[in-house]
Every structure is written in structure tokens, then in C-alpha cells.
């Protein structure tokens, strides 16, 4: 299983209610701190740029999210995944 620190620079899927009450979020992991994660979240960046009336910026905002606010982090390993339903392998109800 890869460590969080080894995933720095990668795009990961997280469930953080502060970012989205209903859905998982696609974020880029920029750093791992003893108390949480430094992430880039495009939806937040877009909202910030709109609020500040900017079309571009020479910097990218990073958000610090404490581990206590993170419900889960979805990582992956290099291994083939198949949809059992698509291949007719899953049993119905």
C-alpha cells in the first residue's frame, strides 16, 4: 500500500464534506503534514478566481485540510480493475 507521502504530486479522490457535502472530490495532493494534507482543489480555485475577478494567476491556491475533516482518501495501485456488473459477473440484488 503506498504511503500518502509517496502520493504527493498525484491526483487523488477524497471525501471531505467541507469541499462538497454530497460527493467525493478530485484533488491534487501537494503535501502531507503531521496534522493533515495540503491539496489543490480546482473547484475552489475557480470560485476564488471568480470572486477576485481574475482570469489567471501566477500562483495556485493550496488548502490545508486537517485529518479530522477527511472521511476517506481513495488511492489506487497498478492493477487491472473490471466492472463486475459490466461483464455480467455481479449477482442481481
Residue, then its C-alpha position, 0 to 999 in steps of 0.5 A: x500500500x503506498x504511503x500518502x507521502x509517496x502520493x504527493x504530486x498525484x491526483x487523488x479522490x477524497x471525501x471531505x464534506x467541507x469541499x462538497x457535502x454530497x460527493x467525493x472530490x478530485x484533488x491534487x495532493x501537494x503535501x502531507x503534514x503531521x496534522x493533515x494534507x495540503x491539496x489543490x482543489x480546482x473547484x475552489x480555485x475557480x470560485x476564488x478566481x471568480x470572486x477576485x475577478x481574475x482570469x489567471x494567476x501566477x500562483x495556485x491556491x493550496x488548502x490545508x485540510x486537517x485529518x479530522x475533516x477527511x472521511x476517506x482518501x481513495x488511492x489506487x495501485x497498478x492493477x487491472x480493475x473490471x466492472x463486475x456488473x459490466x461483464x455480467x459477473x455481479x449477482x442481481x440484488 
